Amino acid sequence: MNDVLERLRTESGQSAEYEELLAADPDALAASLTRAGLPLWARELAAYRLGLAGDRRAFESLVLLLNHRDPPRCEAAARALAVLGDPRTARAAAALATNELRTAYALHPVRLLAALRAPESVPALIRTLSRLLSPHDPYWRVALACVEGLGALADPRAREVLTRAQSHPRLAVAATEALRRLAPATRERREPAGPERVARDRQDPREPA
């Protein structure tokens, strides 16, 4: 938290408005988010504080910041959204992570999906990773976050895409580790219906095997 506050203090030029927002109550913070002309640092500060306090009035502003071009803002928004606990968060993060036009800014939505462990998490991570497996794809860091997230979630639905990721030079080690963490594939054990089984099935249950 302190690193975010110090960054925003610097962006504000150590202004009096910063100190006012830092000391403001939740209602004042929420009101500031609806004010026209609010500087970006001030909007982030208000949304971040509300998010950490579990106030869902911060949701819309935090989602916008989650997909911002500045990584520190995305990271702070993801941190606040994880604490916020709004049921809309996973769906919003999945929409951002899978948007092919915003892949450059998908790193923190991907990490947030893994942290949330929501029903939307695994399908969105699989979908995002599937289109980033070219060896020359410039967004390999996003792909790596998908691999690591799928490994942490340990969902067997990810087996196929993680196996494909093993052939990617930057993802191979992480993909192998993620596959190791998946539950082993289960196969139904079938016995042949031979004479011994027929005899056993007919055996009186009171008799010792």
Secondary structure, DSSP 8 states (H G I E B T S, - for coil): -HHHHHHHHHHTTS-HHHHHHHH--HHHHHHHHT-TT--HHHHHHHHHHHHHTT-GGGHHHHHHHHT-SSHHHHHHHHHHHHHH--TTHHHHHHHHHT-GGGGGG-HHHHHHHHHHT-TTHHHHHHHHHHTT-STT-TTHHHHHHHHHHHHHHT-GGGHHHHHHHTTSTTTHHHHHHHHHHS------------HHHHHHHHS-TTS--
